[in-house]
Amino acid sequence: MRAAAVDWRLAAPLGIVYLALFAAPLLLLLGISLHADQDLQQWGLDNWTKFWSDAFYRGVVWDTLRLGVAAVLATSLFAWPLAVFFCNASPRTQKILIFIILLPLLTSVVIRTFAWIVILAREGLVNQVVLSLGLSATPLRLLQTETGLILALMQIEMPLMLLPLISVMRGLDPNLLDASRALGAGMWRSFFRVILPLSLPGWIAGATLVFASACTAFISQSVIGGARLVYLPSLIWQQAMVVYDWPFAAVCSVTLLLTVLAGIMMLNWLGRYARTD
């Protein structure tokens, strides 16, 4: 009984801060979404019905989820080889690499996003390389496209995937990889049968961070995606700051929160399933 009281007292300050800074605003947001008019005088589910009965808004939810999944897949494609290279590098090289990995986190997301405008523009670095190699006769259209947005998010979110993955892979026993090679497994077979399963907890942690960050990346979605691509964060901004329809903006906000939480729960389920398999 005494131990339980001590545990409760230690958790009380954090619990109070959580209720004040997260739970209370969330409940207020949910309450606003249950109003049927912009003056917050009438209660009703009209805005929820309006949102989920419209194919356009349902498409926005799907596009937001798809963007998060695409960002996870793109970062994963490069994060695992980079993590393997990092773990096999010398300590001096690792110090340089960790600085390069952390460098995007030390730069404002606004600066990084506008830098990608220069890279993806018609006269940007990507198109200059494509044209010089003769891969295309005309400049590629990358800005205000989902492909360009995913490329930018891949670089912006890469540290969130790499850091947990490297943390787990550095703790792996190197004898396991040596034993795999001694038994005749090649590089790719050793990666898929040894490294990938054992590093899956780090990938789950990184994928969770990348998914949540990509789905809510308002600056990148607005600047690189432009007005042609509509995701939930930009829809919330339009309804709150342009239309001034706060109840409908609250519906979009709660939907975004539930959408991200659903994705996180699926990733956690995948992690538990992989551990019990």
HUBEL-V143529 format. One record per pair of residues at least 6 apart in sequence whose C-alpha atoms are under 8 Angstrom apart, sorted by the first residue. I is the first residue (numbers start at 1). J is the second residue. If there is no record, write none. Layout:
i->I j->J
i->I j->J
This chain:
i->29 j->250
i->29 j->253
i->29 j->254
i->30 j->250
i->30 j->251
i->30 j->254
i->32 j->40
i->32 j->246
i->32 j->247
i->32 j->250
i->33 j->47
i->33 j->48
i->33 j->246
i->33 j->247
i->33 j->248
i->33 j->249
i->33 j->250
i->33 j->251
i->34 j->43
i->34 j->44
i->34 j->45
i->34 j->47
i->34 j->48
i->34 j->247
i->35 j->41
i->35 j->42
i->35 j->43
i->35 j->44
i->35 j->45
i->35 j->46
i->35 j->47
i->35 j->247
i->36 j->42
i->36 j->43
i->36 j->44
i->36 j->45
i->36 j->46
i->36 j->47
i->36 j->247
i->37 j->43
i->37 j->247
i->38 j->244
i->38 j->245
i->38 j->246
i->38 j->247
i->40 j->247
i->47 j->247
i->47 j->248
i->47 j->251
i->48 j->248
i->48 j->251
i->51 j->57
i->51 j->58
i->51 j->248
i->51 j->251
i->51 j->252
i->52 j->58
i->60 j->230
i->60 j->231
i->60 j->232
i->61 j->231
i->61 j->232
i->61 j->256
i->61 j->259
i->63 j->231
i->64 j->215
i->64 j->231
i->64 j->232
i->65 j->215
i->65 j->259
i->65 j->260
i->65 j->263
i->67 j->150
i->67 j->214
i->67 j->215
i->68 j->210
i->68 j->211
i->68 j->212
i->68 j->213
i->68 j->214
i->68 j->215
i->69 j->211
i->70 j->150
i->71 j->150
i->71 j->153
i->71 j->154
i->71 j->210
i->71 j->211
i->71 j->214
i->72 j->154
i->72 j->207
i->72 j->210
i->72 j->211
i->74 j->150
i->74 j->151
i->74 j->154
i->75 j->154
i->75 j->155
i->75 j->157
i->75 j->158
i->75 j->161
i->76 j->161
i->76 j->203
i->76 j->207
i->79 j->158
i->79 j->161
i->79 j->162
i->79 j->165
i->80 j->162
i->80 j->165
i->82 j->162
i->83 j->162
i->83 j->165
i->83 j->166
i->83 j->169
i->84 j->169
i->86 j->93
i->86 j->94
i->86 j->97
i->86 j->166
i->87 j->94
i->87 j->166
i->87 j->169
i->87 j->170
i->101 j->158
i->101 j->159
i->101 j->162
i->102 j->159
i->104 j->112
i->104 j->156
i->104 j->159
i->105 j->159
i->109 j->156
i->109 j->219
i->110 j->219
i->110 j->220
i->112 j->156
i->113 j->152
i->113 j->219
i->113 j->220
i->113 j->223
i->113 j->224
i->114 j->223
i->116 j->152
i->116 j->224
i->117 j->124
i->117 j->143
i->117 j->224
i->118 j->124
i->118 j->125
i->119 j->125
i->119 j->126
i->120 j->126
i->120 j->127
i->120 j->142
i->120 j->143
i->120 j->148
i->121 j->127
i->121 j->141
i->121 j->142
i->121 j->143
i->122 j->139
i->122 j->140
i->122 j->141
i->122 j->142
i->123 j->139
i->127 j->139
i->127 j->140
i->128 j->139
i->130 j->136
i->130 j->139
i->131 j->137
i->131 j->138
i->131 j->139
i->142 j->148
i->143 j->149
i->143 j->224
i->143 j->225
i->143 j->226
i->144 j->224
i->144 j->225
i->144 j->226
i->144 j->227
i->144 j->228
i->144 j->229
i->145 j->224
i->145 j->225
i->145 j->228
i->145 j->229
i->146 j->225
i->146 j->229
i->148 j->224
i->148 j->225
i->149 j->220
i->149 j->221
i->149 j->224
i->149 j->225
i->152 j->220
i->153 j->214
i->153 j->220
i->157 j->210
i->157 j->213
i->157 j->214
i->158 j->210
i->160 j->206
i->160 j->209
i->160 j->210
i->161 j->203
i->161 j->205
i->161 j->206
i->161 j->207
i->161 j->209
i->161 j->210
i->162 j->206
i->163 j->206
i->164 j->202
i->164 j->203
i->164 j->205
i->164 j->206
i->165 j->199
i->165 j->201
i->165 j->202
i->165 j->203
i->165 j->205
i->165 j->206
i->166 j->202
i->167 j->202
i->168 j->199
i->168 j->201
i->168 j->202
i->169 j->195
i->169 j->198
i->169 j->199
i->169 j->202
i->172 j->198
i->176 j->194
i->177 j->190
i->177 j->194
i->177 j->195
i->180 j->190
i->180 j->194
i->181 j->187
i->181 j->190
i->200 j->271
i->200 j->274
i->201 j->271
i->204 j->267
i->204 j->268
i->204 j->271
i->207 j->267
i->208 j->263
i->208 j->264
i->208 j->267
i->211 j->260
i->211 j->263
i->211 j->264
i->212 j->260
i->212 j->264
i->215 j->233
i->215 j->260
i->216 j->232
i->216 j->233
i->217 j->233
i->218 j->233
i->218 j->234
i->221 j->229
i->221 j->231
i->221 j->234
i->222 j->234
i->232 j->252
i->232 j->253
i->232 j->256
i->233 j->253
i->233 j->256
i->235 j->249
i->235 j->252
i->236 j->249
i->236 j->250
i->236 j->252
i->236 j->253
i->237 j->249
i->239 j->245
i->239 j->246
i->239 j->248
i->239 j->249
i->240 j->246
i->240 j->249
